[in-house]
Amino acid sequence: MDTNNTKIDFLYLSEPDMIKAGVKDMKQCVEVMEELLVTLNKGDYVMGGKNHNSHGCMIMFPDNPPFEGMPKNADERRFMAMPAYLGGNYKMAGMKWYGSNVENKEKGLPRSILMMMLNDKDTGAPLALMSANLISSYRTGGIPGVGAKYLARKDSKTVAVVGPGVMGKTSLSAFVSVCPNLDTVKIKGRGQKSIDSFIEFVKKECPQIKNIKVCDTLEEAVRDSDIVSMTTVVRDNVESFPYIDSSWIKKGALISMPSAGRFDDDFLANHCKLVVDNAKLYEAWEEEYPYPTYPQVQIVGTKFTDLKHDGLISADDIIDITDIIQGKHKGRESDDEIIVYSVGGMPVEDIAWGGTVYRNALKKGIGTWLPLWDKPEMA
């Protein structure tokens, strides 16, 4: 080791830089997410908390702040740090950091504004600081894409997107990349602005989709759909979660859920297959947010663990998708089987996709190098 070479600089990547480096390449993103899930299954990663599977650390504000200038609690009003180490082909540490405020929309800004730092696993030195909104958006869609690859019927033609926001857009992009017969999208949204934006995205980014239908009701969207993507923003009250009656669901449908929804317990326990993106994540949530976990976490896989707590299903009924990918467990067992797939979201996903785009940027000479120091003032 050269102890005289103490210079450190790092690569800064703006959002336009990230786009040039391929952050919107959904086909590659789905491939990276599949590789990531296999790496997680091997255990070659560390996330936060004593159990090494924590989603991250969140700052939420009081309902009645005692100090002038302190933010007041509101929908999506928080700051969050999501650190992790990822092994496999990456072997780097990193953290996604963001602030979120639903009122940003009124200013023409995204609800959440995200940055990502990648670090050398040994020295801790920064490797890259990058705009992370598109990293987060595309990796969030990439995991449902892996689900559709292994769980959707091969002849799937129609997808329903309930919640046509950012997650809905990237999930659809991922479904299209792995389901070549998809040609119809049904949209259920709350506001015309988001619906119009979604339609514009479909026409520009998903030319495979030939038919676009806007639905007035959730039932209309769900009926006859081969894939149902639940990507709505939900409130704290479980009763406000969108309710899906099992009688609406087409035989053989895949229900992909990066967001929350309500189903009858009997349907989940006895009439469908339950699959999660990383079983250890849901075990960690069980520890961090004691039963009932689902109202607190609002990811449907925690509803599965609540059903286990209630004795309605066993631990073996909750299937890790990586066991399906590696052939340790059967995936779709018939064309009539209904599968509910829970997508939790993990900071290792950001490192995997951010690390991939970082390496693309290095190869292509994209970005701006920033100095940290030539020699540290104190060492």
N, C-alpha and C positions, 0 to 999 in steps of 0.2 A: 504493500500500500504506500502510495506517495503522500507522506505527511506534509509535504510542502505545498501541495496543490489543494488549497482550501476554497477555491472559487466555486460559487454556486449560482447558477441562473436557472430559470424555469420558463416553460413555454406558456404564453397566454393565448387562449383561443376564444375569440368573440363568437357570437352566434353565426354571423356570416362565414367565419372560418370553419366552424363546426359543420355547416352545410357543405362547404367545399370538400371537407374531409370525409363526407359520407354518412353523417349522423342520421339522414333520412333513408338510408338503404335498408328497407325493412326485411328484404330477403336475407341479407347478411345478419341483421339483428336477430331474427328468429333462430338462425343457426348458432349464433353466439349464446343466446338464451338457453338453447337446448344443451350446449356444452357446459354452460354454467350450472344447470340443474344437476347434471351428472357429477360435476365437481363438488357441489353441495352434498350430494348423496354419499360421496366418499368421505366427507367431513373435513376437506382441505380448505377451511375458511374459519374466520372468527368475526362475529358481530358483537355488539355491546352487551353489557350485563353479565352477571355471574354465570348465566347459562350459555353465553356466547351466541345467543340467537335473538337478542333484542332488536326491535325495529329502529330504535334510536331514542334520543332524549328530547322532550318537547316542553317548550315554555308556553303556558296558557295564562291568560290574564284574568283578574278577578272581575266579578260582575259589577262591583262598586269600588273602583280604585281609590285607595286612601290618599294618593298623592297627585297633585296637579301634573298633567302631562303624561301620566301612565295610561297606556291604552286600556280600553274597556273590552271585556269579553264580548265576542260576537261570532257569527258563523265564519268558520275558516280563519279565525284571527289567532295566529300563533307564529312562533319561531321553532324550528326543529333542526337538530344536528343528527346526521345518520352516518356514523363511522363504521368501517369494516376493513378486514384484511381478506384478500382473495388469493388462493394459491393456484394450482393448475397451471395453465399457460400464462398467468398474469403475474403472480408473486409480487403484488404491490398492495399498499394500504391506501386508504382514501376516505374522504368524507363529503357527503352532499349536505349543504346548508341552505336553508331557505326561510323566507318570511312569507306569510300568507294572509290575505285580507280580501274578502269577497267584494269589498267596495272598490278594489282596483279596477274592476270591469268598467266602472263609471268613468275612469280616467284613461280608458283604452289600453290598460295593462293586463297581463295575465293575473289570475287570482293569486298564484304563487310565483315568486321570482327566485330562481335557483342558481347556485354556483357549485362547482365541483372542484375539489383539490385532490390530486393524486400525489402520493409520496413514495420515496424509496423505502422499502421495507426494513432496511438495515440502519441507515443513518437518520431516517425521518425527513430528509431534505425534500423540498417540493420538486416534483417533476413537471406538473402542469396545473394551471388554474384555468378553468374553462366555464363558459356559459353552459348551464345544465338543463334548461327547460326542455330542449329537444332530446337530450339524453334520457331524461325522466319519461317524457311522453312516449318515445319510441320503445324503450325497454318495457314500459308498462303494457304496450300493445304486443310486444314480442312474446311475452309469457302466455297470453291467450292464444297467440299463433302456434306455439308449441302444443298447447292443449288441443287446438283444432286439428293439427297434424295427426295426433294419435287418438283423438276421441270422437271427432266428428265423422259422420257417415261419408264415405268416399264420393257419393253422388250428391252431396249437399249443394243445393242451388239457391236457397233463400236464407238471408240473414236478417234478423231484426236487431236494430240498435236502439235501445231504450236509454236515452240520455246522449244526444248527439253533440257532446262537447269534445274536448281534446282526447280523452280516453276512448271515446266512441270512434273517433276518426282513426287513431292508430291501431285500435283493435281490428277495425274493418280492413285496414291496409294489410295487417298480418294475416287475417283470414283469407284474403284474396291471394296472398303469396303462397299459401299451402293448399288451397281448395280450388283447383282449376275450373270446376263447374259452377262456382258461384256466379250468378248473373243478376240477382235481384236483391235490393236492400229495402227494408221497411223501417221507417223512422218514427219514433215516438219521442217528442220533445215537449218542453214547457213553453218555450218562447219562439216566435217566428225568426228572430235574429239568429239564434243558434241553429235552427233548422236550415235556414238559407245558407249559412256558413258551411254546414255539413254537406249540403247538396253541391255547393261550389267545390268543396274538397273532393267529393266523389268523382265529379266530372273531370277534375284536373289530375288526381292522383290514382284513381281506380278505374281506368277505361274498360276493364273486364266487366264492370257492372253496367248492364244495359237498361235495367228497369229500376226506377226509384219511386217509392210510394210513401206518402206521408199519412200516418195513421192518427185517428182521433182518440183512440183508446189503447190502453195497454193490452187488452184482450185481442184487439184487432192485430196488433203487432206480433203477439206471441203465436197466435193460431197459424198453423201451416208453415211455421218457420223451422228450418233445419238447424240453425244456430240462433240462439237468443243471447245477445250481449247486453248485460246489465251494467251500465256505466253512469248511473245517476248520482248527483250530489244529494246526500240524505241529511236529515236533521237528527237531533239527539234521541228523539222519541221513536222507539221501535215501531209503534203503530203508524208512523209516517212513512216507513219503508214501503216501496211499491209491492203490492200483493199479487202473486201469480197463482191462480187457481189451477190445480193439476189437470183439470178437464180441458184447459186451453192448450196444453202442451202436446205437440205432435209426437207420435211414437218415433223413437230414434233421435230425438233432438239432443243437442248439446247446449247446456245453459252455462255460459261463461260469465263469471262474476268477479270482476275487480272492484265491484261496489256491493251495496247491501240490497236485500230484498226479503220478502216474507213468503214462506211456504207453509203448508200444513205439516205438522210434525210427522203424521202418518206417511205422507208422500216421501219426505226425506228419509225416514227410517225404513220404509218397506217397499218403495216403488221406484227407486232410482239408484244409480251408483254414485258414490261420493268420492271425489278426487281433489287433492290439494297440491299446491305447487311445492311445498316443503313442509313435511309433517312436523319437523322440529320447531319451526316458527310458531305453529299453533300450540304446541306444548309449552313454548315460552310464554305465549300470550295467556294461557291458562294460569301460569304462575304469577304473572304480572297483574292480571286483571281477574281476580277470583270470580267464580260462578255467581250470577250468569255473566259470561264473558261477551256474548254477542252484542248486547246493548251498548257496551263500552267500546269495543273494537270496531264493530260494524263491518266485518269481513265474514262472509257466510261460512267459512271454514271453522270459525269459532262457534257458530250455531251447531256444527257437527260435534264439536267437543262438548257443548252443553247437552246435546242429545245423549252423548256417552255418559256424562255425569248423571243424567236422569235414568240411565239404564235402558234406554230405547234402542241403542246400538252398542256395539263393542268397538274397541280400539282397532280391531282388524277390519272394520267396515270403512275406515278412513284410509284411503289409498294414496300413497305418494306417487305423483306422476312419473318420477324417475324410476320407480320400480317397473312401471309399464314400459318406459323407454328402453330399459335394460333387459326386458323380458322376464323379470322376476314375478310379475303379476299380469294377469290378463287385462287388456284394455277393453275396448268395445267387444262384447261377446255376441251381439246380435244386432240386426238392423232396427229392431224395435226398442232396444235398451235406451233409456233416458239417463243422461249423465249430467250431474251438476259439478262444475269445476270451479274451485275457489282460488282466487289470485290475491295473494297478500301484499306483495311488494316488499323488496328487501334491498338494503344499500349495496349488497354485493352485486346486484344487477347493474347498478349505476357504475360500479368499478369495472365490470366486465364490458359494458358497452362504451363507457367513457374511455377505458383503457384501449379498446379497439380503435376508436376514433382518434385518440392521441397517437397511436402507432401509425395510423394512416396519415395523419398530419406530418409526422416526422419524415415519412417516406416521400411525401409530396412537397415538403418545404413550406408548409402552411403555418401561419401563426407569427407571433412576435415574441422574441426572447427578452425576458426582463431579468435584470441582475438582482440578486439578493445581497451578496457581498463578494469582494475579492478575498478578503480575510476577515473573519469574525472579530469584532472588537473585544469580546470576552470569550475565552475557550478554556 
